Amino acid sequence: MDLRHFRYFQAIAEELSFTGAARRLNVVQPALSRAIKELETELGVELFARTRRSVALTSAGRVLLGETGLMFERLDQAVRRVRRAATGESGELRLGYIGPPTQRFLGRLLEEYHRRCPEVTVHLEERTPERVWEMVAKGRLDAGLTRPVLAHTALRMETLKLGDERLCAAVPHGHAWSARKSLPWSRLAAQPLVVLARREGAGLHDEILAACRRAGFTPRLAHTPSLISTVLRLVESGAGIGLIPDCLAETDPCLRWKPVQLTPARTIPLVLVWKQEHEEPPASAFRTLVAEWLRSGELWRTK
């Protein structure tokens, strides 16, 4: 007994004619008769009451017709689900990200992804850059929106560069530098600096220290808190000059934001990271969308 038997049965039951069913299925009538005989033998029931002039369903045949319709409907649904899964339109996407640098586009990006892949369940994990890389490397995340880390080459994962951010100095209102449009890095030499702790963002922390060395001085790190919000509050209190990416510029009305100039310019990259081997279709579909938006400029579109 296979699907062919049920398809032949369904056609005969709906046509109530072996001749009509044979024409509909484009098979010879003896093949239909053999298939129905095999099906009846397997089930141990008669499905049709046949005479030379008519074909009618038995009570068992009427029940089987209803069940056959449901069976083929479920089969069609299963085929559609399998095909959607293969193209990334269903399944799960486990996405890691770092907060402030992705605020400009992540909501819009996920909205478009949901429109394209409405049956994919998205799980979001906000972590530090190092933690995002670690979780992608271990297969706990499918992809991550993060910054490069020191070990990124050794981890042998794929990356797509999304953009670069400049570094800004954050100063409180009323500070002597409030009216300046920008600052040279050398002006920071004598200032107490407030910088995010290295354990929370090694790439950002190390880039700031490298820029200070290039400008010819060793920085005075007054505070290295674990949260960007604490960096901002310490700057507001007058504890020092904050050094942060420009994605945070203008997010806090209590502070002033000044680009810090250095030649060559020092920037902080933002990347999409993933493991090529064993990549699931939902992750591939997400990566395709990100690449499309990056090429078109939609990723960094201003509101």
Secondary structure as GFF3:
##gff-version 3
##sequence-region A 1 303
A	DSSP	alpha_helix	3	15	.	.	.	ID=ss1
A	DSSP	alpha_helix	18	25	.	.	.	ID=ss2
A	DSSP	alpha_helix	29	43	.	.	.	ID=ss3
A	DSSP	beta_strand	48	50	.	.	.	ID=ss4
A	DSSP	beta_strand	55	57	.	.	.	ID=ss5
A	DSSP	alpha_helix	59	86	.	.	.	ID=ss6
A	DSSP	beta_strand	90	97	.	.	.	ID=ss7
A	DSSP	alpha_helix	99	102	.	.	.	ID=ss8
A	DSSP	alpha_helix	106	116	.	.	.	ID=ss9
A	DSSP	beta_strand	119	126	.	.	.	ID=ss10
A	DSSP	alpha_helix	129	137	.	.	.	ID=ss11
A	DSSP	beta_strand	143	146	.	.	.	ID=ss12
A	DSSP	alpha_helix	152	155	.	.	.	ID=ss13
A	DSSP	beta_strand	158	172	.	.	.	ID=ss14
A	DSSP	beta_strand	183	184	.	.	.	ID=ss15
A	DSSP	three_ten_helix	185	188	.	.	.	ID=ss16
A	DSSP	beta_strand	192	194	.	.	.	ID=ss17
A	DSSP	three_ten_helix	198	200	.	.	.	ID=ss18
A	DSSP	alpha_helix	202	214	.	.	.	ID=ss19
A	DSSP	beta_strand	220	223	.	.	.	ID=ss20
A	DSSP	alpha_helix	228	236	.	.	.	ID=ss21
A	DSSP	beta_strand	241	245	.	.	.	ID=ss22
A	DSSP	three_ten_helix	246	248	.	.	.	ID=ss23
A	DSSP	beta_strand	255	261	.	.	.	ID=ss24
A	DSSP	beta_strand	267	274	.	.	.	ID=ss25
A	DSSP	alpha_helix	281	296	.	.	.	ID=ss26
###
